[in-house]
Structures are given as C-alpha cells and as structure tokens.
Amino acid sequence: MIATISGEIQQLLQDSLVVGVGGVGFKIYVPTPLIDRVQAGDEIFLHTHLVVREDALTLYGFDVIESRDFFTLLLGVNGVGPRTALAILSVLSTDAIRRAVVNEQAEVFARVPGIGRKTAQKILLHLQGRISGEALPVEAVGNLSEIETEIIGALTSLGYSVVEAQAALQAIPRDAPLDVETRLRMALQYFST
C-alpha cells in the first residue's frame, strides 16, 4: 500500500523516526542501526512495509530494499511479529542472516533478545530455500577494517562461528573507541546478554 516514503526527519525516537511528508508527520519504526546513523533535519528515503491491524496501521521502514524484503520474509514465520522481525534486523545485518541460513546456524537468531531456541529454529527452517548464498569464510565477510578482521579472528578462535562474530561486531556502538581490546571486550559482552 505505502511502498516508500521520502521526507525530512522531524524527530528521532527510541525505536522510530517521525518523517515529515507534505505537512504530515509519519511515525515509522526502523532498525536501531539506522536511528544511530541519522539525525533530525536529514532528508531520508525509506522502503516501507505497512502492517494493518484492527486497531492500528503501523509503518516499518528500511534504508535498503533488501532489508524490507527480509522483514517481509520474517513475518511469514509462525510466532514472529513485526516487532520481533524488526529486532532481528536491528541486531543482524542481511548478510549475517543469509550466512546463518546458509550455514544452518539457528543459534545466531537465538542471540536476538526475545527469541528462544524454538523460534530461532522456526526462523531458520522458514528462510531455508527462500534465501540463497554461499557459506563464507572469515576473509570474505565484506569490507572489514583491520580492527574488525582482528576481532572476528579472535572471536572465531574462541569457538564462535563467523556469523556469531559478525553479529557481535555489529552490536558494538559506532562511537566506541577504535582499539582492538575495547571493541573485543564489547563484542564478548554481546554473548553474555
């Protein structure tokens, strides 16, 4: 129904943005990493998904269409609603989700707050066959900085999978100090929550 929205960010909220379009402010729920990258006054273009319920119309927005498509796929999982799907996309990138599915690692989804082992397994089974890709070694996990590569190497040597290490890396705040020790400690905290 509403496929995209383009406008000025009027307000940043904890889990959403208010985007002004033609004199109307739309409240749009977005993944946490997106909120961390923008500020009030910025122009933004979002791919959206409208969830229609008896008592509410709720918009969810994503800066890339692939994220919106993954959101829609996640909604097809029994027991996963829009808030849970958004939480998954707040913690895991689409690449991390793809790798988890290809490598059959349901435990990656279980690391998302509010998702238990059974739901994680349901997510994995639902996405298999719907998401394609190849199992990727550490060297091929995207354009990582030297520090990020070192952190992933340290985490995998501790027994975590590449996908888990990627998820922990994404959980590190963008404004965190750039030294390896601090960032590694923050990545390890991800696994203790």
PAZAPA-4460 file (N, C-alpha, C; in steps of 0.05 Angstrom, whole numbers, plus 32768, in hexadecimal, padded with zeros to 4 digits):
% residues 193
    n_x    n_y    n_z   ca_x   ca_y   ca_z    c_x    c_y    c_z   seq   type   mol
   8010   7FE8   8000   8000   8000   8000   8011   8019   8000     1      M     A
   8023   801C   8014   8036   8032   8014   8052   8025   8011     2      I     A
   805D   8026   7FF9   8076   8018   7FF3   808F   8028   7FFB     3      A     A
   808E   8042   7FF9   80A5   8053   8000   809C   806D   800C     4      T     A
   80AE   8079   801C   80A9   8094   8027   80C3   80A4   8025     5      I     A
   80C0   80BC   801C   80D7   80CE   801A   80D0   80E8   8027     6      S     A
   80E1   80F1   8039   80DC   810B   8047   80F1   8112   805A     7      G     A
   80EB   8126   806A   80FE   8130   807E   80F9   8124   8099     8      E     A
   810E   811B   80A6   810B   8110   80C1   8105   8126   80D5     9      I     A
   80EE   8125   80E1   80E6   813A   80F4   80ED   8133   8111    10      Q     A
   80ED   8118   8116   80F2   8110   8132   80FE   80F4   8132    11      Q     A
   8111   80F0   8144   811D   80D5   8149   8111   80CB   8163    12      L     A
   8105   80B3   8162   80FB   80A7   817B   810C   808E   8180    13      L     A
   8107   8080   8196   8117   8069   819D   8117   8053   8188    14      Q     A
   8100   804E   817C   80FD   8038   8168   80F1   8041   814E    15      D     A
   80EE   805B   814A   80E1   8064   8132   80EA   8081   812B    16      S     A
   80E2   8089   8113   80E7   80A4   8109   80CC   80B1   8103    17      L     A
   80CA   80CB   8105   80B3   80D9   80FB   80BD   80E8   80E2    18      V     A
   80B2   80E0   80CB   80BA   80EB   80B1   80A4   80FD   80A6    19      V     A
   80AC   8116   80A1   8098   812A   8096   8096   8127   8078    20      G     A
   807D   8123   806F   8078   8121   8052   805F   8132   804C    21      V     A
   8063   8148   803E   804C   8159   8036   803B   8163   804D    22      G     A
   8048   816A   8063   8039   8175   807A   802F   8160   808D    23      G     A
   8034   8146   8087   802B   8131   8099   8043   8122   80A4    24      V     A
   8044   811D   80BE   805A   810E   80CA   8052   80F1   80CD    25      G     A
   8061   80DF   80C0   805D   80C3   80C1   8070   80B7   80D6    26      F     A
   8065   80A8   80E9   8076   8099   80FC   807C   807E   80EF    27      K     A
   8097   8079   80EB   80A0   8062   80DD   80B3   8053   80EF    28      I     A
   80AE   803A   80F5   80C0   8029   8105   80D6   8020   80F4    29      Y     A
   80EF   8023   80FD   8106   801C   80ED   811A   800D   80FE    30      V     A
   812D   7FFE   80F1   8141   7FF0   8100   8153   8003   810F    31      P     A
   815D   7FFB   8127   816D   800C   8138   8186   8017   812A    32      T     A
   8195   8007   811A   81AC   8013   810C   81A6   802B   80FB    33      P     A
   818E   802B   80EF   8186   8042   80DE   8182   805B   80EF    34      L     A
   8175   8057   8107   8171   806E   8119   818C   807A   8121    35      I     A
   81A0   8069   8125   81BB   8072   812D   81C9   8081   8118    36      D     A
   81C2   807E   80FE   81D0   808B   80E8   81C4   80A5   80DF    37      R     A
   81AC   80AC   80E8   819E   80C4   80DE   819A   80D8   80F5    38      V     A
   8191   80F0   80ED   818A   8104   8101   8173   8115   80F7    39      Q     A
   8166   8123   8109   8150   8134   8101   8159   8148   80ED    40      A     A
   8149   814D   80D8   814F   8160   80C3   815A   8152   80AA    41      G     A
   8163   8139   80AD   816D   812A   8095   8156   8123   8083    42      D     A
   815C   8123   8069   8149   8118   8055   814D   80FA   8055    43      E     A
   8137   80EB   8053   8139   80CE   8053   8126   80C2   803F    44      I     A
   812E   80AB   8034   811D   809C   8022   811B   8080   802E    45      F     A
   8103   8076   8033   80FF   805C   8040   80ED   804A   802F    46      L     A
   80F4   8031   802D   80E3   801C   8022   80D2   8013   8039    47      H     A
   80B8   8013   8036   80A6   800E   804D   8095   7FF5   804A    48      T     A
   808C   7FEC   8061   8079   7FD6   8062   8063   7FDF   8076    49      H     A
   804A   7FDF   806C   8033   7FE7   807D   8026   7FCE   8089    50      L     A
   8024   7FCE   80A4   8017   7FB8   80B2   7FFB   7FC2   80BA    51      V     A
   7FE7   7FB4   80B1   7FCB   7FBC   80B6   7FC0   7FA9   80CB    52      V     A
   7FB7   7FB5   80E1   7FA9   7FA6   80F6   7F8E   7FB3   80FB    53      R     A
   7F7D   7FA6   8109   7F63   7FB1   810F   7F65   7FCC   811D    54      E     A
   7F78   7FCF   812F   7F7A   7FE7   813F   7F90   7FFA   8137    55      D     A
   7FA0   7FF3   8122   7FB7   8005   811B   7FC1   8000   80FF    56      A     A
   7FCC   8015   80F4   7FDB   8013   80DB   7FF7   801B   80E3    57      L     A
   800B   8009   80DF   8026   800F   80E8   8039   800C   80D0    58      T     A
   804A   8020   80CD   805E   8021   80B8   8079   8018   80C2    59      L     A
   8087   8007   80B3   80A2   7FFF   80B9   80B3   8007   80A1    60      Y     A
   80CA   8013   80A6   80DA   801E   8090   80F7   8014   8090    61      G     A
   8103   8012   8078   811E   8007   8075   812C   8018   8060    62      F     A
   8146   801C   8064   8155   802D   8051   815C   801D   8038    63      D     A
   815C   8003   8039   8161   7FF3   8020   814A   7FDF   801C    64      V     A
   8144   7FDA   8003   812D   7FC9   7FFD   8131   7FAD   8007    65      I     A
   814A   7FA3   8007   8150   7F88   8010   8147   7F84   802D    66      E     A
   814C   7F98   803E   8143   7F97   805A   8125   7F95   805C    67      S     A
   8117   7FA4   804B   80FA   7FA2   804C   80F0   7F87   8043    68      R     A
   80FE   7F7C   802F   80F6   7F61   8025   80FB   7F4C   803B    69      D     A
   8111   7F4E   8049   8117   7F3B   805F   8102   7F3E   8075    70      F     A
   80FA   7F57   807B   80E5   7F5D   808F   80CC   7F4E   8087    71      F     A
   80C4   7F50   806E   80AC   7F43   8064   80AE   7F25   8066    72      T     A
   80C6   7F1A   805F   80CA   7EFD   8062   80C7   7EF5   807F    73      L     A
   80D3   7F04   8091   80D2   7EFD   80AE   80B5   7EFE   80B9    74      L     A
   80A4   7F0F   80AE   8088   7F10   80B6   8079   7EF6   80B0    75      L     A
   8084   7EE7   809D   8077   7ECE   8095   807D   7EB7   80A9    76      G     A
   808F   7EBC   80BC   8095   7EA7   80D0   8080   7EA7   80E6    77      V     A
   8075   7E90   80EC   8061   7E8E   8101   806D   7E96   811B    78      N     A
   8061   7EAA   8129   806C   7EB3   8142   807E   7ECB   8140    79      G     A
   8083   7ED5   8128   8093   7EED   8124   8082   7F03   811A    80      V     A
   807E   7F18   812B   806F   7F2F   8123   8081   7F45   8119    81      G     A
   8075   7F5C   8113   8085   7F72   8108   809B   7F7C   811C    82      P     A
   8095   7F7E   8136   80A9   7F87   8149   80C0   7F74   814B    83      R     A
   80BB   7F5A   814A   80D0   7F46   814B   80E1   7F47   8132    84      T     A
   80D4   7F49   811B   80E2   7F4A   8101   80F4   7F63   8101    85      A     A
   80EA   7F79   810B   80FA   7F92   810D   8112   7F8E   8120    86      L     A
   810D   7F80   8136   8123   7F7B   8149   8139   7F6B   813C    87      A     A
   8131   7F57   812C   8145   7F46   811D   8156   7F58   810B    88      I     A
   8148   7F6A   80FC   8157   7F7B   80E9   8166   7F91   80F7    89      L     A
   8160   7F96   8111   816F   7FA9   8120   8189   7F9D   812A    90      S     A
   8189   7F83   812F   81A1   7F75   8139   81B1   7F68   8123    91      V     A
   81A4   7F5D   810F   81B2   7F4F   80F9   81B0   7F5D   80DF    92      L     A
   81C5   7F5F   80D0   81C4   7F6A   80B5   81B8   7F55   80A3    93      S     A
   81B0   7F5D   808B   81A5   7F4A   8078   81BA   7F35   8070    94      T     A
   81D3   7F3E   806F   81E9   7F2B   8069   81EC   7F16   8080    95      D     A
   81EA   7F1F   8099   81EC   7F0D   80AF   81D5   7EF9   80AF    96      A     A
   81BD   7F03   80A8   81A6   7EF1   80A7   81AA   7EDC   8090    97      I     A
   81B3   7EE6   807A   81B8   7ED4   8063   81CC   7EBE   806B    98      R     A
   81E2   7EC7   8077   81F7   7EB3   807F   81EC   7E9F   8094    99      R     A
   81DC   7EA9   80A6   81D0   7E97   80BB   81BF   7E82   80AD   100      A     A
   81B0   7E8A   8099   819E   7E78   808B   81AE   7E64   807B   101      V     A
   81C1   7E6E   806C   81D2   7E5C   805B   81E2   7E48   806C   102      V     A
   81EC   7E52   8082   81FD   7E41   8094   81EC   7E32   80A8   103      N     A
   81D1   7E34   80A7   81BE   7E27   80B9   81C5   7E2C   80D6   104      E     A
   81C8   7E45   80DE   81CF   7E4C   80F9   81B7   7E5B   8106   105      Q     A
   81A5   7E4C   8111   818D   7E57   811E   8195   7E67   8137   106      A     A
   81AC   7E60   8143   81B4   7E6D   815C   81B9   7E8B   8157   107      E     A
   81BF   7E93   813F   81C3   7EAF   8139   81A9   7EBF   813E   108      V     A
   8193   7EB4   8136   8179   7EC1   813B   8172   7EC1   8158   109      F     A
   817A   7EAC   8167   8174   7EAA   8183   8183   7EC0   8193   110      A     A
   8197   7ECC   8188   81A6   7EE2   8195   8196   7EFC   8195   111      R     A
   8181   7EFE   8185   8171   7F16   8184   815F   7F16   819D   112      V     A
   815E   7F2C   81AC   814D   7F2D   81C4   8130   7F26   81BD   113      P     A
   8124   7F14   81CD   8109   7F0D   81C9   8104   7EF5   81B7   114      G     A
   811A   7EE9   81AD   8117   7ED2   819B   8124   7EBA   81A9   115      I     A
   8113   7EA6   81AD   811D   7E8D   81BA   8127   7E79   81A4   116      G     A
   8130   7E62   81AE   813B   7E4E   819C   8126   7E43   8188   117      R     A
   810D   7E3F   8192   80F9   7E34   8180   80F2   7E48   8169   118      K     A
   80EF   7E61   8171   80E9   7E76   815C   8100   7E79   8149   119      T     A
   8119   7E78   8154   8130   7E7A   8143   8131   7E64   812E   120      A     A
   812A   7E4C   8137   8129   7E35   8125   8113   7E39   8110   121      Q     A
   80FC   7E43   8118   80E6   7E49   8105   80EF   7E5D   80F0   122      K     A
   80FD   7E72   80F9   8107   7E86   80E7   8119   7E7A   80D2   123      I     A
   812C   7E6A   80DC   813F   7E5D   80CA   8131   7E4B   80B5   124      L     A
   811F   7E3B   80BE   8110   7E29   80AC   8100   7E38   8098   125      L     A
   80F3   7E4E   80A1   80E2   7E5F   808F   80F3   7E6C   8079   126      H     A
   810B   7E76   8081   811C   7E85   806E   812B   7E73   805B   127      L     A
   8130   7E5A   8063   813E   7E47   8051   812E   7E44   8037   128      Q     A
   813C   7E46   8021   812E   7E44   8007   8124   7E5E   7FFD   129      G     A
   8120   7E71   800F   8116   7E8C   8007   812E   7EA0   8005   130      R     A
   8144   7E99   8012   815C   7EAA   8012   8172   7E99   8007   131      I     A
   8180   7EA4   7FF3   8196   7E95   7FE7   81B0   7EA3   7FED   132      S     A
   81C6   7E94   7FEB   81E0   7E9F   7FF0   81F4   7E89   7FF4   133      G     A
   820D   7E90   7FF9   8221   7E7C   7FFE   822D   7E7F   8019   134      E     A
   8236   7E69   8025   8244   7E6B   803F   825E   7E7B   803A   135      A     A
   8262   7E90   804A   8279   7EA1   8046   828D   7E9E   805C   136      L     A
   82A7   7E9C   8055   82BC   7E9C   8069   82C0   7EB7   8074   137      P     A
   82D1   7EB9   8089   82D6   7ED3   8096   82E0   7EE8   8083   138      V     A
   82F1   7EE0   8070   82FD   7EF4   805E   82E8   7F00   804C   139      E     A
   82D1   7EF4   8048   82BE   7EFE   8035   82A5   7F0B   8042   140      A     A
   82A8   7F14   805A   8290   7F1F   8067   828D   7F3D   8063   141      V     A
   8291   7F45   804B   828C   7F61   8044   82A5   7F72   8047   142      G     A
   82A1   7F8C   8045   82B7   7F9F   8047   82BC   7FA6   8064   143      N     A
   82CC   7F95   8071   82D1   7F9A   808E   82EB   7FA9   8091   144      L     A
   82EC   7FB9   80A6   8305   7FC7   80AC   8318   7FB3   80B9   145      S     A
   8331   7FBB   80BC   8345   7FA9   80C8   833D   7FA2   80E5   146      E     A
   8332   7FB6   80F4   8329   7FB1   810F   8312   7F9D   8110   147      I     A
   82FE   7FA0   80FE   82E7   7F8E   80FD   82F0   7F72   80F5   148      E     A
   8303   7F6F   80E3   830D   7F55   80DB   831B   7F48   80F2   149      T     A
   832A   7F58   8102   8338   7F4D   8119   8324   7F43   812E   150      E     A
   830F   7F53   8132   82FA   7F4B   8146   82EC   7F32   813E   151      I     A
   82E5   7F30   8124   82D8   7F17   811A   82EB   7EFF   811D   152      I     A
   8304   7F03   8117   8318   7EEE   811A   831A   7EE5   8137   153      G     A
   831A   7EF8   814A   831C   7EF1   8166   8303   7EE2   8170   154      A     A
   82EB   7EEB   8167   82D2   7EDE   816F   82D0   7EC2   8164   155      L     A
   82D8   7EBE   814B   82D7   7EA4   813F   82EB   7E91   814C   156      T     A
   8302   7E9C   8155   8315   7E8B   8162   830B   7E82   817E   157      S     A
   82F8   7E92   8189   82EC   7E8B   81A3   82D5   7E77   819F   158      L     A
   82CF   7E6F   8186   82BA   7E5B   8181   82A0   7E66   8176   159      G     A
   829E   7E80   8173   8285   7E8B   8167   8287   7E88   8149   160      Y     A
   826F   7E85   813C   826F   7E83   811F   8273   7E9E   8113   161      S     A
   8279   7E9F   80F9   827D   7EB8   80EB   8264   7EC9   80ED   162      V     A
   824D   7EBD   80EA   8233   7ECB   80EB   822F   7ED7   8106   163      V     A
   8235   7EC8   811C   8232   7ED3   8137   8245   7EEA   813B   164      E     A
   825E   7EE7   8131   8272   7EFC   8134   8268   7F15   8125   165      A     A
   825D   7F12   810E   8252   7F29   80FF   823C   7F37   810E   166      Q     A
   822A   7F27   811A   8214   7F32   8129   821E   7F42   8141   167      A     A
   8232   7F37   814F   823E   7F45   8166   824C   7F5F   815D   168      A     A
   8259   7F5E   8146   8266   7F75   813B   8252   7F8B   8135   169      L     A
   823B   7F84   812A   8227   7F97   8124   821A   7FA3   813D   170      Q     A
   821B   7F95   8153   820F   7F9F   816C   8221   7FB4   817A   171      A     A
   823A   7FB7   8170   824C   7FCB   817C   8243   7FE6   8173   172      I     A
   823F   7FF9   8186   8236   8014   817E   824A   8021   816B   173      P     A
   8240   8030   8158   8251   803D   8144   8265   8051   8150   174      R     A
   825D   805D   8167   826F   8071   8173   8282   8064   8187   175      D     A
   8284   804A   8188   8297   803C   819B   82B4   8043   8193   176      A     A
   82C6   8042   81A7   82E2   8047   81A1   82EC   8033   818C   177      P     A
   8300   803C   817C   8309   802B   8166   831F   8018   816D   178      L     A
   8325   8014   8187   833A   8000   818E   832D   7FE4   818F   179      D     A
   833D   7FD0   8188   8334   7FB4   8185   832A   7FAA   81A0   180      V     A
   8339   7FAF   81B6   8332   7FA4   81D0   8316   7FAD   81D9   181      E     A
   8311   7FC7   81D7   82F7   7FD1   81E0   82E1   7FC5   81CF   182      T     A
   82E4   7FC5   81B5   82D0   7FBB   81A3   82CC   7F9D   81A7   183      R     A
   82E1   7F8E   81AC   82DF   7F71   81B0   82CF   7F6C   81CA   184      L     A
   82D5   7F7C   81DF   82C6   7F7A   81F8   82A8   7F7F   81F4   185      R     A
   82A2   7F94   81E4   8286   7F9A   81DE   8279   7F84   81CE   186      M     A
   8288   7F78   81BB   827D   7F61   81AC   8277   7F49   81BD   187      A     A
   8289   7F44   81D1   8284   7F2E   81E3   826C   7F33   81F5   188      L     A
   8267   7F4C   81FC   8250   7F53   820C   8236   7F4C   81FE   189      Q     A
   8237   7F4D   81E3   8220   7F46   81D3   8217   7F29   81D8   190      Y     A
   822A   7F17   81DC   8224   7EFB   81E1   821A   7EF6   81FD   191      F     A
   821F   7F08   820F   8217   7F04   822B   81FB   7F0E   8231   192      S     A
   81EF   7F1D   821D   81D4   7F27   8222   81BF   7F14   8219   193      T     A
***
